[in-house]
Amino acid sequence: MQSNFLLPQGVELESLLEILRPLCWGAADILLAYSKGEQPPYGFKKSLAVEDGKDGPVTAADLAVNKWLLDGLTNQFPRISWNLLSEETAKDHFDEGRPVDAEWLWILDPLDGTKDFLQGTSEYAVHLALVHRRRTIFGIVLLPELDELWIGINGFGAWCEDRQQHRTQVNFSQRRRLPDLIVVSSRNHRDERLEQLLSQMGIGSSRSIGSVGCKVASILRGETDLYLSLSGRSAPKDWDMAAPEAVLLAAGGEFTHADGRSLTFNTGDVRQSGCLIASHGFNHDLLCLKAKEILEIIDPEYSV
């Protein structure tokens, strides 16, 4: 890989990947152990305690993976001028309305899809994204149950690795016509407005999948074609979207608001509100236009 890829001074891309791979698979081992009721590695407690947080349940597994990743990044890169923002530590390090003071920022979700993890659906993920001045340049989506490590690098493309670093390439579907498309949406965050939007867009069929990382991975494999996020009482956060967005964009897909605006991160508001559309890129502009037109009818006050 080219040595002039944009990274903080003192960091080389190949070395970064070599450090991140064992960190990610270590996180997978922790989550798999908790999911099976086994003793997790690296000295973490076996008990899967669950607490109700403001935005949903928080488990011992979330906290263990959070510590594993943050400690790993800090210890491996003690002198690098980047900052770290995690879902589990945001309340301690983030002031609402003020971006994190960092040109380079890691945004982490140690367990995206906690409800699915607890429900045993296997549709949960670990997200890591490196953001430079509000835009993602690098992302990792780890799917422990499927032994998949999706890596996306701006300018270099995206691929999937297993533990032996055997690579699988992105395989977008060739479906183009709206009646043939398969949309993936949330299992645990659906409301009447989303149901109306999906029914009126003229898309062929839909699937419900848990984590955003799992949803985007289904697009990358060609199993589905687009993902719709429509904020209701709550909105997904930076850590839900940053890594999946980075991987999908690196693969050549699209991930925007319904009005075509790109997603931005570390703006001072961690909520990714509005109508967000991720797709394999074919007819993305048409999808956005139709969604925007339909929302103007069913909810004229809604801001996409």
WONORTA-V524692 format. One record per run of one state. SS is the DSSP state (A for helix, B for strand, O for the rest). FROM is the first residue (numbers start at 1). LEN is the number of residues. If there is no record, write none. Layout:
# WONORTA-V524692
SS:FROM:LEN ; SS:FROM:LEN
This chain:
# WONORTA-V524692
O:1:12 ; A:13:24 ; O:37:13 ; B:50:4 ; O:54:2 ; B:56:4 ; A:60:17 ; O:77:6 ; B:83:4 ; O:87:3 ; A:90:4 ; O:94:10 ; B:104:9 ; O:113:1 ; A:114:6 ; O:120:5 ; B:125:8 ; O:133:2 ; B:135:9 ; A:144:3 ; O:147:1 ; B:148:6 ; O:154:3 ; B:157:5 ; O:162:5 ; B:167:3 ; O:170:8 ; A:178:3 ; O:181:1 ; B:182:5 ; O:187:5 ; A:192:9 ; O:201:4 ; B:205:5 ; O:210:2 ; A:212:9 ; O:221:5 ; B:226:5 ; O:231:5 ; B:236:2 ; A:238:14 ; O:252:2 ; B:254:4 ; O:258:4 ; B:262:1 ; O:263:8 ; B:271:2 ; O:273:2 ; B:275:5 ; O:280:4 ; A:284:15 ; O:299:6
